[in-house]
Amino acid sequence: MEVKTMTKAELINLIAEKGDYSKKDAEKALTTVIDSVSETLANGEKISLVGFGTFEVRERAEKTAINPRTKEQITVAAKKVPAFKAGKALKDAVNK
């Protein structure tokens, strides 16, 4: 299976085409959605889009790892990471 990557510009073109929007309006809408998701996650909130999926922030604990160059043990600090869990409708669409 070949993996294809869609760029932001290609996604904007697709939104403009499918939604019958100008490219400028499609870019503004996409930017607004991305900014809103980022801001909501930064505030520690969860976003649930029924049928599509859930965006949330997960905590990663501090851990010990090995630097591949020096083979030295290093400590990786605890951090928060964004996560996405696909909803049933999205999973079903992908497995069609």
N, C-alpha and C positions, 0 to 999 in steps of 0.2 A: 504494500500500500504506500503510495507516494504522499508525503506530507507537504501541503502547500500553506504558506504563510500569507495572511492578508495584512497589508499595511493599513495605517490609519487613513491614508488618502483613498485607498481602494474601498474601505468601509464607508467613507463619506460619499463616494460615488454611488455605491450600492444603496445607501439610505436615500440619496437624492433621487435615484432612478425608481426604486420601489415605492417611495412615499410621494413621488411627484413634487419634490421640493427643489429649490435652487441649491447648488453646491454650498453656497454661503450659509443658507438656512440649515442645511444638513450638518455642516461643520459646527455651527453654533449649538445645535441640539446635542450632538455627540459630545462636544466639549462640556456642555452643561451637565449631562448625565455623568460623565467621568469625574468632573469636579465635585458633583453632589455625592457620588459614591465615596470618593476619597475623603471628603469632609466628614461624612457620617461615620465612616470607619475610624477616622482620626479621633472622633469624639467617643469612641468605644461602643458605638451602637451597631446593631445588626440590621441588614436589609434583606427582606424576604420577598422575592418576586414569584408568586404562585405559578407553578408550571415551568418556570425558568430555572430558579435556583436561589441559593442563599449566600450572601457575602457576609463574612464576619471576621473578627480579629481573634487570633489564637495566640496564646502565650507559649514561647519556647523557653525551656529551662536552660540554665547555664550548663555547659558540657565541656568535657575535655576532648580535644582532637589532636591530630598529629599533623604538623606542617610537612607537606610532601617534599619540600626542598631540603629542609634541614633535619627532618625526622625527629624534631623536638616536639615535646608535648606542649600544647598551648591551651589556654582556657578561652572558650567562646562565651561571651557574655549572654545573659538572658535577654530576650527581645520579643517584641510583638510582631506578628506577621499576618498579612491579609490572607484569607482563605475563601475558596468558593466551593460549594457543594451543589452539583447539578440536581435539578428537580426531575420528577418522573417524565413530564412531557418532553423535556430536552433530551433525556436519556433515550426515550422512545424514538424521537425524531432522528437521533444520531444512529440508532440501530435499525432503521428502516431498510 
